[in-house]
């Protein structure tokens, strides 16, 4: 279940707990709503802790650049390496 599913669980739980006045025999909708909100909060905290671990950045390794000296041979027209011939 992703972050969106957890947020939906929290929203449905809050609606059942605070916005409804239904009374079903054998089912306490307030308790069901509280349970859904708790499960949603556990999911959000788990998802965020996993996402935080994935974001650990490793500093890039530095590379050494070695410049090579090339012998330039100027051909006709003043260009090197045969370009423009």
C-alpha positions as CSV (number, residue, x, y, z in Angstrom):
1,X,0.0,0.0,0.0
2,X,1.4,3.4,-1.0
3,X,1.2,6.8,0.6
4,X,-2.0,7.5,-1.2
5,X,-3.7,4.4,0.2
6,X,-2.6,5.3,3.7
7,X,-4.1,8.8,3.3
8,X,-7.3,7.4,2.0
9,X,-7.5,5.1,5.1
10,X,-7.1,8.1,7.4
11,X,-9.7,10.0,5.5
12,X,-12.3,7.2,5.5
13,X,-11.6,6.6,9.2
14,X,-12.1,10.2,10.0
15,X,-15.4,10.3,8.1
16,X,-16.7,7.2,9.8
17,X,-15.6,8.6,13.2
18,X,-16.6,12.3,13.0
19,X,-19.0,12.8,10.1
20,X,-21.5,9.9,10.3
21,X,-24.3,9.2,12.7
22,X,-25.2,5.8,11.4
23,X,-26.0,3.1,13.9
24,X,-25.5,-0.5,12.9
25,X,-26.3,-3.3,15.2
26,X,-23.1,-5.2,16.2
27,X,-20.8,-2.7,14.6
28,X,-19.3,0.3,16.3
29,X,-18.5,2.6,13.4
30,X,-16.6,5.1,15.6
31,X,-14.2,2.3,16.6
32,X,-13.9,1.1,13.0
33,X,-13.0,4.7,12.0
34,X,-10.4,5.0,14.8
35,X,-8.8,1.7,13.7
36,X,-8.7,2.8,10.1
37,X,-7.0,6.1,11.1
38,X,-4.4,4.3,13.3
39,X,-3.6,1.8,10.5
40,X,-3.3,4.7,8.0
41,X,-0.9,6.6,10.4
42,X,1.2,3.5,10.8
43,X,1.3,3.1,7.1
44,X,2.4,6.8,6.6
45,X,5.1,6.5,9.2
46,X,6.4,3.3,7.7
47,X,6.3,4.6,4.1
48,X,8.1,7.8,5.1
49,X,10.8,6.0,7.0
50,X,11.4,3.7,4.0
51,X,11.5,6.6,1.7
52,X,13.9,8.5,3.9
53,X,16.3,5.5,3.9
54,X,16.2,5.4,0.1
55,X,17.2,9.0,-0.1
56,X,20.6,8.6,1.5
57,X,23.0,10.3,-0.8
58,X,26.5,9.0,-1.3
59,X,29.0,11.7,-2.3
60,X,30.3,11.2,-5.8
61,X,33.8,10.0,-6.1
62,X,36.2,12.5,-7.6
63,X,37.9,11.6,-10.8
64,X,41.3,12.7,-11.9
65,X,41.5,14.3,-15.3
66,X,44.8,13.8,-17.1
67,X,45.3,16.0,-20.1
68,X,47.3,14.5,-22.9
69,X,49.6,16.5,-24.9
70,X,49.0,16.1,-28.6
71,X,51.4,16.9,-31.4
72,X,49.6,19.3,-33.6
73,X,50.4,19.1,-37.3
74,X,49.0,22.0,-39.1
75,X,47.8,21.1,-42.5
76,X,46.7,23.4,-45.3
77,X,44.5,26.2,-44.2
78,X,45.9,26.3,-40.7
79,X,43.6,23.5,-39.3
80,X,45.0,20.7,-37.2
81,X,44.0,17.0,-37.2
82,X,43.0,17.1,-40.9
83,X,39.8,19.1,-40.4
84,X,39.0,21.5,-43.2
85,X,41.3,19.8,-45.7
